[in-house]
Amino acid sequence: MTDLGTTERPIKLVCRNLWKAYGPQADRISDGLFNGDRASACDRLRAEGHVPAVIDANFDIRLGEIFVIMGLSGSGKSTMVRCLSRLIEPSFGQVLLDGEDLLSASPQRLIDLRRREMGMVFQHFGLLPHLNVLDNVAFPLKVQGRPAQERYGRAREMIALVGLEGREQSFPHQLSGGQQQRVGLARSLAVGPALWFLDEPFSALDPLIRRQMQDEFLRLQKMLGKTIVFITHDMQEAFRLADRIAIMRQGEIIQIGRPADIVRAPADEYVARFVEDIPLVRVMLARDIMRPTNGSNSAGRVDAVEPTATVEDLLAKLAGGSTGFRVTDGGAAVGAIDAASVLSIVDRDRQRRR
């Protein structure tokens, strides 16, 4: 999770009125249908034998943000990410990357964007079995026509970044699932993408390795500050990784917000059921409960914490002897938290579960 200052970051990706319909004549649907009332458009599509897989999606993603799209199987989240990258053609709408309309980009321009601006990681690692780790990571740079010395140098940097030094000569079948996924991450990062799409990248891993890969992902994001669209059906994963979450149901985005905001104010009963088992102490951050600092210090041991520290982190420090916290951002004090403010969140959690 990154400390965004969300409203201060420039917008990287814009999605406007995005639709994707499947069916016998989906490519012949008039654009006028999608410009009308959303419910009426869905009714007409279904009456004509079409399936609206993405329904009038609208959102902005800011530079350096982890934007998680989550929902149950069949909710449209994977279709959404493939529309954003134009791996499948949307039926209607706009997708802008740095102001450039991807839906009107030529095939050659799309190829160039995918090679240089976009990184993609999917559930199935897609490693080339006849290539070793080094050659797998260097492969997209080879496709770009980079010289051997340059691409292997870059590949070694990415392999070190994901913690696989010493495995450069190993082949995919000699690696564990977690190691293979690290190779996939390194390969997608090799081109230095400005925008990173990850579609259920950890869902094929067992729970322990999955948790380790989430830790690795957060470590990489803290270092690299990528703009990320992350797809998952796992609620705990979404709330652990996201700066903001879009919750989908049957092709439609039901709610978009920060994890803490969604838990505190779910949009409807569907979202409420999704988040009822998410503890507030895991999603509320120091920046959510801090008060403006006045330069004074509380008596006792006051620890410095980052704005993105969770209330759960603060509880652990209270148990270790802290009596309060100084919230710092880039070394500067931006707020203060006392023990009572932390414990009040525990009380709110208790009340939610009654």
Secondary structure, DSSP 8 states (H G I E B T S, - for coil): -----GGGS-EEEEEEEEEEEESTTGGG--HHHHTS-HHHHHHHHHHTT-EEEEEEEEEEEETT-EEEEE-STTSSHHHHHHHHTTSS--SEEEEEETTEEGGG--HHHHHHHHHHTEEEEESS----TTS-HHHHHHHHHHHTT--HHHHHHHHHHHHHHTT-TT-TT--GGGS-HHHHHHHHHHHHHTT--SEEEEESTTTTS-HHHHHHHHHHHHHHHHHH--EEEEEES-HHHHHHH-SEEEEEETTEEEEEE-HHHHHHS-SSHHHHHHHTTS-HHHH-BHHHH-B---S---SS-EEEE-TT-BHHHHHHHHHTT--EEEEEETTEEEEEEEHHHHHHHHHHHHHHT-
